[in-house]
Amino acid sequence: MTSELSIFAARLREHIGFCAEEFSRTDAVNDSAWAQHADAEFNGLAILLFTLQFAHNQPYRIICEAQGVTPDAITHWKQIPTVPTAAFKELELTSLRPEQRSQVFHSSGTTEQRPSRHFHNAESLAVYEASLWPWLMENCGVPIAECRLLSLTPPPAQAPHSSLVHMFDFARRQFGADESVFLGRAVEAGSWTLDIDAAIRALTEPDARPRLVLGTAFSFVHLLDAFAERNLRLKLPAGSRVLETGGYKGRSRTMPKAELHRLITERLGVSDSHIICEYGMSELSSQAYDAVGLKPDVSSLKSRHSSPGTRHFKFPPWARARVVSPETGREVAEGETGLLQVFDLANVFSVLAIQTEDLAVRRGDGFELIGRAQLAEPRGCSLMAT
C-alpha cells in the first residue's frame, strides 16, 4: 500500500464527514451553491485519485495506456477511463499487495459464473464503511435508537465474500444489535435461503419499535410467498422501512418491481413511500438509493419521480453516475437510455471509474434503472429490472 493512497483515504473520510454534516440541513442536497461546490470538490478529488491509481495500480495503468490516456491529459472526471466490471474477474485491479489483502468481495451472480473480485484490507474497509453509513441513514430516515434491524440474509460468517452482507452487518453493529437479526442461511454451492419460521417470529414479535427490514428481491419473494401460503398479513409498527436490493439470479420466481412492492405493502403493511431500493455491486464502495432525503414525516415520494411507478437513484456526493451510449461512448441526453458508468471516490485502493453492464435512463443527476444489458450475465445487487 502506498502512503499517498493512505493520505487520500484519510482526506476522503474527512470529506465524507463534512458532507454528512451537510445532510442535516434539509435543503442541503437541493441547494445549488452547495451542489456547485460539491461538483468542484469531486472533480479535484477524482483527478487526484486517478493520478494515484495510474501510478500504483499496474493493471489499470495498462488499460489507460492502451487507450492513450494519462493523468496529464485529464481535466475533468468524465475523461477518466472506465474499467468494465468483467475485468474484475480476470485482473487483480488493486494497489494492495497480496500480503495486504485481508478480505475479498465477490460478485453475486449464479454459481456457474466466475465472480468478480474486489480486494480489501482494514484501511479500504474503513473507507467503505465511512461511505455507506451516512448515505444509508440519509435515505432510510430511521432514528437508530428507535429502530429494530432485521436482515433476510445469512450472517457474515456464512457469506464472507458478500459485500451486501458486510454492509448489513456493519449496519447491525451501528444499531447495536446482536447477530440474531440475520434470518437467512447459506446452503450448498453458496446459495442463500431464508429461515421462514425465524423471519415470521421476528416480524410478529410484540415490539413497538419500527422495523428496518433489509433483503434481496428474491428473499422478499420467498417471504411473501410464505405469507400467502399461511394467509398472513402484518401491520409493522409506524415508521417501519423496507430496503430491497438485487435481482433474482434464478433463486425465486421473478416479478416486476411494482408488483413486489405492492405485495410488501399488502403483506407487511409498509407503504410504497417507505420501501427503499438500493443499487450497489461488489466492485463499488458506495451505494445509490431511490429515496434521497426520506424523513420519518414524509408520507410520499411521488414528487421525486417524473412518472408513476419509476424510481430514480442517486449516489452520494462522493460518487457520480453517468449514462453513455454503447455505440459512441458519449453521454446520452436527458431521458435517453444507455449503459451506466459509476465514478466512486471510495474505491481508493482499486479503480474509481467503473463501466457496468446495467441499462439506465438519464434523470438529471440521477438515473432510472432498466435492467441488464442484453447478453450480460445475471447478477445480484446490480440487477434491478422494473
N, C-alpha and C positions, 0 to 999 in steps of 0.2 A: 504494500500500500504506500502511496506517496504522501508526503507531508502536505503537498499542495492541495490534493483532493480532500485531505482531512481538514485543512483550513477552510476549504469551500463548504464542506459539510457543516462545520460549526457556524459559518456565516449564514447558510441556508436555514438552519434551525432557528437562528435569531430572526430571520426574515419571516418565517412561518409564524413565530410567536407574535411578531408585530401585526401580521395580517389577522391572526386570531383575535387580538385585542380590537382590531377594527370591526370584526364581525359583530361585536357587542353593540355597535351603533346600527340601529335598524335601517338607516339609509345608506350605509357604507357601500354595500355591494352595487347599489344603483347610482352612486354619486359619480358624476362624470369626471370631476377633477381628480378624485381618488383613483378612478379607473385609468386615467391617463398616466398618473404617477406609477400605478402598478404595471402598466404596459412597458413603460420606460425601464423600470427596475427589472422586469422579467427579461427584456431584451438584453440588458447588460449582463445579467447573470447567465443567460443562456449562451451568449457568445464566449464568456469566460469559461464556462463548463465545457463547451465544445472544444476550446483550445486545450484544456487539460486532458480531456478524453482522447483527443487526437494524439497527444504526446504519450499517454500512458496506457492506452488500450490498443494493442497492436492489431488485432483482427479488425477493429473499427477503422483504424488508420488506413489499413489496406483497402477497405471498402471505399473510403473517402478519396484516396489517391486514384483508385480506378475510375472514379467519376470526375477526376480533375479538380477536386475541391480541397482547399487547405484553409486554415484559420485566417490567413491574410486576405482571403477573398470574401470573407463573411462580414456583412454589416447589419444583417437582420436575422432573427431567429428562424424565419421561414426559409432561409437559404441553407440551413444546416441539413446535411444528408441524413435521410432516414434509413433505418435498418428494418427489413421485413421480419415479422415475428418468426417466420420459418427459419431464419438464420440462427435463432437461439437453439435450434435442435442440432445444428451441425458445428457451430463455432462456440468457443468459450469467450463470449463477449463481456469481458470483465477486466478490470485493472487489478483485481485481487489475485495474488499468487495462490497456487493450490493449498499451501500450508495455512493460508489466512482464511480460507473458506470454511465457515462453521455451519452453514445451512444453505440449502438449495431449494428453491421453489420450482415446481414443475407445472406445466400447463395441464388443464384438466379435461383433455379430450377422451375419446374412447380408449380402451385398454390396448387396442391393436396399434395405436399410433405411437410414434416416438415422441416423447414430450420435449417441450422447450425447457431450458434450464436457465434460471436466474440466480446467480451465486450471491451469497450474503455473508457478512460477519457481524459482530456485535455493533460496529460503528454504522454500517449500512442499514442494519435493522433499526437502529436508533433514529435514523433519518426517516425510514419507512413509517415508524410509529409516530414520529412527530408530524408527519404529513397526514396520516389517516385520521387522527383523533379530532382535531378542531373542525375539519370538514364534515366528518360523520356527525358530530354534535350539532353543527350549524344546520344540517339538513334533517336530522331526526327531531330536533326541538324538544327533547325529553330531558327534564332535570334529572341528573344521575341519582340523587338521593331519593327520588320519588318513584323510581322505576325498577322493575324486575326483568332481568335479561333472560331470554330463552333462545337457544341455538338449535336448529334442526340438523346440525352436522355432527360428525364424530368429534371427540376431543383431540387435541393436538398430538397426543402420544400415538393415536391410531392413524393420523393423517399428517405426518411430519413434513411432507413436501407441498402441502396446500397453503398457498398464500391467503386464501379465503379463511381457512380455519385459523391461521395465525392472526389474521385481522380480528376475527370473532373472539379469539382467546385474549388478545390484548384488550378488547372492549370489556371482556369479563373481568380482567384484572383491574381495569379502571373503575368498573362498577363495584368492585369488592365482593364479587360473587364467587362461590365455590364451583368445582367442575361439574356439579350435578346439573348445571344449566345445559350441558350438551346432551341432546336427546337422540342423536344418531349413533351409528357404529359402522366401522369398516368391516367389509366382508371379503370374500375371495376376489383375487385379481384387482384389489384396490378399489372396488366399488363401494358405495355407501348405501346404507339402508336406514330407515327411520324406526325407532322403537315406538310404535304407535301407542301402546299402553302407557309408557312413560310420558309421552307427549300429552296425551289426554289428561293424565293425572296432573301434570304441571300446569296445563291451561285451565283446568277446572278447580284447582286447589283454592279454597277460600283465602283471598288476599286482595285487599282493596287497591294495592299499588298498580299503576299502569304497567302493561307488559310491553316489552320491545322484543318482538319475535323475528329472528334472523334466519334466513334459509335460502336455499336454491329453489328455482322454479319447480324442479322435479320433486323435491322434498315436500313442497306445499301441495303438489298434486297427490302424492301418497297420503298426506294428512287429510286432505279434503275428501278423497275417495273413502277413507276410513270413517270420516264423519258421516258421509252419505250412507254408507252401509249400516251404520249404527243409529242413523236418524238423529244425529246430534247437531245442535245449534247452540252457540255460545254468544254472550254479550260481554266481551272483555271489558275491564274497567275503563272508565272515561280517560281519555288521553293516551290510550294504547296505540302502538305503532307496529306495522309490519314492514320489514325491509326484505325485499326479494331480489335475487340476482341470478344470473346464469341461465343456461339453457337446459336441454333435456338429455342429450347425448345417448338416447335410446334407453334411458333408465326409468322412464314412465311414459304414459301416453302424453302427447303434446296437445296444447290448446292455445288459442290466441290470448295475448296478454289481457285484453279487456275481459275475456271470459274467466281467466284465472282470478283477476281482481274482483269480479262480480261474485265468484264463489267464496273468496276470502271474506267479503262483506257479509254474504248470506250465512256462512257457517261460523265465522269468528266474531262477527259484529263489529268489524273495523271498517270505517267508511273509506271510500276511494281516496278522499283527501288525505288520509293518514296511512296510505300504502306508498312506500318509497321504493323506487327502483335504483339499484346501484350498477355501475358499469366499471369493471376492473379486469385485470388479467395478470398472470404471473410475471410478465415482462415489465410491468409498471410498478411504481411505488406509490402512486396517487390514484384516487378513485373519483369518478364522476357520479353525481346524483341528479335526479329529476325533480328535487323539491327544495331548491335553494331558498334559505330563509324561512322555512316552515317553522312556525312557533306554536306553542300549545293552544293559543287562542285563535289560530287560523282555522276556518271551517271549510275552505275550498281552495283548490289550486287551479280552478278553471281559468283564472286570469293569466296564468303562466303558459297557457297553451293556445296556439293560434286557431286550433280547430278541435272539436270534441274527440276524445279518445287518443290524442297524440301526447307524447311525453318528451320534453326537451331536457337533455342532460347538460350539465356544466361541471367543469373541473375547477379546483381551487385556483387562486391567483398564481400559484407557483407551477401551474401546468397549463397547457394550451391545446386545444383541438383544432384541426384543420381538415377540411373535406376537399379532396382533389379528384380530378378526372383520371380514371385509369388509363385513358388513351393518351392524354397530353401531360399529365402530372401537374397541371395548373389548378389553382384553387377554383372551385365552382362558384357560381353566383348564388345569392340568397335563394333558398327554396329548391335548389338543384341537388341531385343525388351524386355521390361519388364515394371513394374509399376514405376511411377515416385514418388520419395521422394524429399521433399524440406526442407532444413535447413536454417531458416531465423532468423538472429540475431535481426531484427527489431521487432520480436514478443516477446518483452521483458516481457510483463505482461501476456502472455498467454503460448503458448508452441512453442518452436523454431523448433521442428522436426515433420514434417507433412508427413503422408503417404496418397498420393492422390489415386484416382480411375482412373487416366489417364494413358494410354499406351504411351510409348515413346521409341525411339531408341537412344541409347547412341552415341553421336557425340562429341568426345573429351571432353572438359569441358562444353559442351552444350548438347542440346538434340533436336531431331526432334519429334514433337508431332504427334501421330497417331489418337487418339480419346479416347473415354470412354471404360473402360474395360467392358466385357460382364456382363449383369445384373446390372450394375451401373446405378444410376438414372441420367437422363439428367440434366445438369446444364448450367449455363451461361458462366462465364468467364473462366471456365476450359474446356469447350468443344471446341476443335479446330480441328475437323476432316478435313483431307486434301482430 
